[in-house]
């Protein structure tokens, strides 16, 4: 493969450190864009928070998103299972009155029965039965999930194995699980927005931030295919893949 200086510079740029759950390095600079969903998880969450007396945010990341949904109810907790994010979340959220709790098991949350009136979950795994245990009767569970076929186009373009462990994770399955665990689903929707990468460095940065997309991702292993995507971007202006998103709002019964 003939070395391309722009390609090499972009690859090096894409290897910059990633912390918390903050993609602003590539999103705020318009190097990556996603189609607009027909719903706003943030608006739905904000409306629910305004009338909640107690709440839990599951998988808060570095607390970036939750911190922007103030004011909070008096009783508010957040969980995080990814160790590098825990101290970041505590530093950001605890001065705002949020108690950040490290967890290791979705099946065993360190909370009392019926402790919360509202539980939020954006792109985090969960146990429907355990969520039902810690939520009040008539409490609301709002979750936006990444579906099982998310961004498979990246894997296909790089000729990397598809992660089929969760390929059947979709709105229908999630709805059935919640209904079987004591919830009434009052709203649900599923869509496949396009995610567009405008340079190969942004794609590398993205893959390093979410290692489950291609667990064995290494520059040397995939350099040839990355260069082919780079050349395609040079010709077409972008590289598109389909995301997979769905949302559910459910009331505990």
Secondary structure as a PSIPRED ss2 file (coil, helix, strand):
# PSIPRED VFORMAT (PSIPRED V4.0)

   1 X C   1.000  0.000  0.000
   2 X C   1.000  0.000  0.000
   3 X C   1.000  0.000  0.000
   4 X C   1.000  0.000  0.000
   5 X H   0.000  1.000  0.000
   6 X H   0.000  1.000  0.000
   7 X H   0.000  1.000  0.000
   8 X H   0.000  1.000  0.000
   9 X H   0.000  1.000  0.000
  10 X H   0.000  1.000  0.000
  11 X H   0.000  1.000  0.000
  12 X H   0.000  1.000  0.000
  13 X H   0.000  1.000  0.000
  14 X H   0.000  1.000  0.000
  15 X C   1.000  0.000  0.000
  16 X C   1.000  0.000  0.000
  17 X C   1.000  0.000  0.000
  18 X C   1.000  0.000  0.000
  19 X C   1.000  0.000  0.000
  20 X C   1.000  0.000  0.000
  21 X C   1.000  0.000  0.000
  22 X C   1.000  0.000  0.000
  23 X C   1.000  0.000  0.000
  24 X H   0.000  1.000  0.000
  25 X H   0.000  1.000  0.000
  26 X H   0.000  1.000  0.000
  27 X H   0.000  1.000  0.000
  28 X C   1.000  0.000  0.000
  29 X C   1.000  0.000  0.000
  30 X C   1.000  0.000  0.000
  31 X C   1.000  0.000  0.000
  32 X E   0.000  0.000  1.000
  33 X E   0.000  0.000  1.000
  34 X E   0.000  0.000  1.000
  35 X C   1.000  0.000  0.000
  36 X C   1.000  0.000  0.000
  37 X C   1.000  0.000  0.000
  38 X C   1.000  0.000  0.000
  39 X C   1.000  0.000  0.000
  40 X C   1.000  0.000  0.000
  41 X H   0.000  1.000  0.000
  42 X H   0.000  1.000  0.000
  43 X H   0.000  1.000  0.000
  44 X H   0.000  1.000  0.000
  45 X H   0.000  1.000  0.000
  46 X H   0.000  1.000  0.000
  47 X H   0.000  1.000  0.000
  48 X H   0.000  1.000  0.000
  49 X H   0.000  1.000  0.000
  50 X H   0.000  1.000  0.000
  51 X C   1.000  0.000  0.000
  52 X C   1.000  0.000  0.000
  53 X C   1.000  0.000  0.000
  54 X E   0.000  0.000  1.000
  55 X E   0.000  0.000  1.000
  56 X E   0.000  0.000  1.000
  57 X E   0.000  0.000  1.000
  58 X E   0.000  0.000  1.000
  59 X C   1.000  0.000  0.000
  60 X C   1.000  0.000  0.000
  61 X C   1.000  0.000  0.000
  62 X C   1.000  0.000  0.000
  63 X C   1.000  0.000  0.000
  64 X C   1.000  0.000  0.000
  65 X C   1.000  0.000  0.000
  66 X H   0.000  1.000  0.000
  67 X H   0.000  1.000  0.000
  68 X H   0.000  1.000  0.000
  69 X H   0.000  1.000  0.000
  70 X C   1.000  0.000  0.000
  71 X C   1.000  0.000  0.000
  72 X C   1.000  0.000  0.000
  73 X C   1.000  0.000  0.000
  74 X C   1.000  0.000  0.000
  75 X E   0.000  0.000  1.000
  76 X E   0.000  0.000  1.000
  77 X E   0.000  0.000  1.000
  78 X E   0.000  0.000  1.000
  79 X E   0.000  0.000  1.000
  80 X E   0.000  0.000  1.000
  81 X C   1.000  0.000  0.000
  82 X C   1.000  0.000  0.000
  83 X H   0.000  1.000  0.000
  84 X H   0.000  1.000  0.000
  85 X H   0.000  1.000  0.000
  86 X H   0.000  1.000  0.000
  87 X H   0.000  1.000  0.000
  88 X H   0.000  1.000  0.000
  89 X H   0.000  1.000  0.000
  90 X H   0.000  1.000  0.000
  91 X H   0.000  1.000  0.000
  92 X H   0.000  1.000  0.000
  93 X H   0.000  1.000  0.000
  94 X H   0.000  1.000  0.000
  95 X H   0.000  1.000  0.000
  96 X H   0.000  1.000  0.000
  97 X C   1.000  0.000  0.000
  98 X C   1.000  0.000  0.000
  99 X E   0.000  0.000  1.000
 100 X E   0.000  0.000  1.000
 101 X E   0.000  0.000  1.000
 102 X E   0.000  0.000  1.000
 103 X C   1.000  0.000  0.000
 104 X C   1.000  0.000  0.000
 105 X C   1.000  0.000  0.000
 106 X C   1.000  0.000  0.000
 107 X C   1.000  0.000  0.000
 108 X C   1.000  0.000  0.000
 109 X C   1.000  0.000  0.000
 110 X C   1.000  0.000  0.000
 111 X C   1.000  0.000  0.000
 112 X C   1.000  0.000  0.000
 113 X C   1.000  0.000  0.000
 114 X C   1.000  0.000  0.000
 115 X C   1.000  0.000  0.000
 116 X E   0.000  0.000  1.000
 117 X E   0.000  0.000  1.000
 118 X E   0.000  0.000  1.000
 119 X E   0.000  0.000  1.000
 120 X E   0.000  0.000  1.000
 121 X E   0.000  0.000  1.000
 122 X E   0.000  0.000  1.000
 123 X C   1.000  0.000  0.000
 124 X C   1.000  0.000  0.000
 125 X C   1.000  0.000  0.000
 126 X C   1.000  0.000  0.000
 127 X C   1.000  0.000  0.000
 128 X H   0.000  1.000  0.000
 129 X H   0.000  1.000  0.000
 130 X H   0.000  1.000  0.000
 131 X H   0.000  1.000  0.000
 132 X H   0.000  1.000  0.000
 133 X H   0.000  1.000  0.000
 134 X H   0.000  1.000  0.000
 135 X E   0.000  0.000  1.000
 136 X E   0.000  0.000  1.000
 137 X E   0.000  0.000  1.000
 138 X E   0.000  0.000  1.000
 139 X E   0.000  0.000  1.000
 140 X E   0.000  0.000  1.000
 141 X E   0.000  0.000  1.000
 142 X E   0.000  0.000  1.000
 143 X E   0.000  0.000  1.000
 144 X E   0.000  0.000  1.000
 145 X E   0.000  0.000  1.000
 146 X E   0.000  0.000  1.000
 147 X C   1.000  0.000  0.000
 148 X C   1.000  0.000  0.000
 149 X C   1.000  0.000  0.000
 150 X C   1.000  0.000  0.000
 151 X C   1.000  0.000  0.000
 152 X H   0.000  1.000  0.000
 153 X H   0.000  1.000  0.000
 154 X H   0.000  1.000  0.000
 155 X H   0.000  1.000  0.000
 156 X H   0.000  1.000  0.000
 157 X H   0.000  1.000  0.000
 158 X H   0.000  1.000  0.000
 159 X C   1.000  0.000  0.000
 160 X C   1.000  0.000  0.000
 161 X C   1.000  0.000  0.000
 162 X C   1.000  0.000  0.000
 163 X C   1.000  0.000  0.000
 164 X C   1.000  0.000  0.000
 165 X C   1.000  0.000  0.000
 166 X C   1.000  0.000  0.000
 167 X C   1.000  0.000  0.000
 168 X C   1.000  0.000  0.000
 169 X C   1.000  0.000  0.000
 170 X C   1.000  0.000  0.000
 171 X H   0.000  1.000  0.000
 172 X H   0.000  1.000  0.000
 173 X H   0.000  1.000  0.000
 174 X H   0.000  1.000  0.000
 175 X H   0.000  1.000  0.000
 176 X H   0.000  1.000  0.000
 177 X H   0.000  1.000  0.000
 178 X H   0.000  1.000  0.000
 179 X H   0.000  1.000  0.000
 180 X H   0.000  1.000  0.000
 181 X C   1.000  0.000  0.000
 182 X C   1.000  0.000  0.000
 183 X E   0.000  0.000  1.000
 184 X E   0.000  0.000  1.000
 185 X E   0.000  0.000  1.000
 186 X E   0.000  0.000  1.000
 187 X E   0.000  0.000  1.000
 188 X E   0.000  0.000  1.000
 189 X E   0.000  0.000  1.000
 190 X E   0.000  0.000  1.000
 191 X E   0.000  0.000  1.000
 192 X C   1.000  0.000  0.000
 193 X C   1.000  0.000  0.000
 194 X E   0.000  0.000  1.000
 195 X E   0.000  0.000  1.000
 196 X E   0.000  0.000  1.000
 197 X E   0.000  0.000  1.000
 198 X C   1.000  0.000  0.000
 199 X C   1.000  0.000  0.000
 200 X H   0.000  1.000  0.000
 201 X H   0.000  1.000  0.000
 202 X H   0.000  1.000  0.000
 203 X H   0.000  1.000  0.000
 204 X H   0.000  1.000  0.000
 205 X H   0.000  1.000  0.000
 206 X H   0.000  1.000  0.000
 207 X H   0.000  1.000  0.000
 208 X H   0.000  1.000  0.000
 209 X H   0.000  1.000  0.000
 210 X C   1.000  0.000  0.000
 211 X C   1.000  0.000  0.000
 212 X C   1.000  0.000  0.000
 213 X C   1.000  0.000  0.000
 214 X C   1.000  0.000  0.000
 215 X C   1.000  0.000  0.000
 216 X C   1.000  0.000  0.000
 217 X C   1.000  0.000  0.000
 218 X C   1.000  0.000  0.000
 219 X H   0.000  1.000  0.000
 220 X H   0.000  1.000  0.000
 221 X H   0.000  1.000  0.000
 222 X H   0.000  1.000  0.000
 223 X H   0.000  1.000  0.000
 224 X H   0.000  1.000  0.000
 225 X H   0.000  1.000  0.000
 226 X H   0.000  1.000  0.000
 227 X H   0.000  1.000  0.000
 228 X H   0.000  1.000  0.000
 229 X H   0.000  1.000  0.000
 230 X H   0.000  1.000  0.000
 231 X H   0.000  1.000  0.000
 232 X H   0.000  1.000  0.000
 233 X H   0.000  1.000  0.000
 234 X H   0.000  1.000  0.000
 235 X H   0.000  1.000  0.000
 236 X H   0.000  1.000  0.000
 237 X C   1.000  0.000  0.000
 238 X C   1.000  0.000  0.000
 239 X E   0.000  0.000  1.000
 240 X E   0.000  0.000  1.000
 241 X E   0.000  0.000  1.000
 242 X E   0.000  0.000  1.000
 243 X C   1.000  0.000  0.000
 244 X C   1.000  0.000  0.000
 245 X E   0.000  0.000  1.000
 246 X E   0.000  0.000  1.000
 247 X E   0.000  0.000  1.000
 248 X E   0.000  0.000  1.000
 249 X E   0.000  0.000  1.000
 250 X E   0.000  0.000  1.000
 251 X E   0.000  0.000  1.000
 252 X E   0.000  0.000  1.000
 253 X C   1.000  0.000  0.000
